[in-house]
Amino acid sequence: MYIAIEGIKGTGKSTLIEALTVKLKNSAMDFQCFAPTKPMPKATWWEQAYANFAQDDVYLDSLYTARANYHASKTDFSRELVLGDRSILTSCVTRWPHDDPDRLLPYIQHIRQKQFLVPLPDMVLYLDLPLEVTLARLAKRQRHYGLSDEKAERLLQAKQAYNTLLKCKDHLGFTDMQYKIIAGNQQQEDLLENVYSLVVQHLEKYELVQ
């Protein structure tokens, strides 16, 4: 069972996944983590080239495709649970063709063809936050990279892309993918318990845990 945590930047995905991983381990759950955007080993050409091509959009697109396929090749999706820190949906919303709805289905198909080793999640848990809360969280990070993706316009576009993808998933080829929208403005402890319960309930539904 592949369950992915999704959401725009600043919604608390990393904090949640870190805590959820600990809780699953403490519960003796058989699981593996899959993070398609995580860097590959430093010796990989794609990662070594980052310093020289970080501003090249074509390179970045190819880099994240390589990362996704690399990590998918190292993941056993037959495990009782694969917990996804993002998924192929992240790649879909990143370059979403907002200006041309007719391009949407071919665009999604193109992403899936490129990331041919990356399966669709069985379940997506989408963390949702009001945009103003997300912006306030990001402002506290004091980061010095990726700032273009943290501007209100880009975040709003990503949020709109997620909403469209989830609502139109059947038309876009994600028929078998289930999803649930989770309020991200809960207390961290409550969010963790709620998401953990959802994961266990979903596994129990398919008799993957007792």
Summary of the structure (lengths in Angstrom):
residues: 210
radius of gyration: 17.0
end to end distance: 14.6
largest distance: 50.7
contacts: 601
relative contact order: 0.20
helix: 51%
strand: 12%
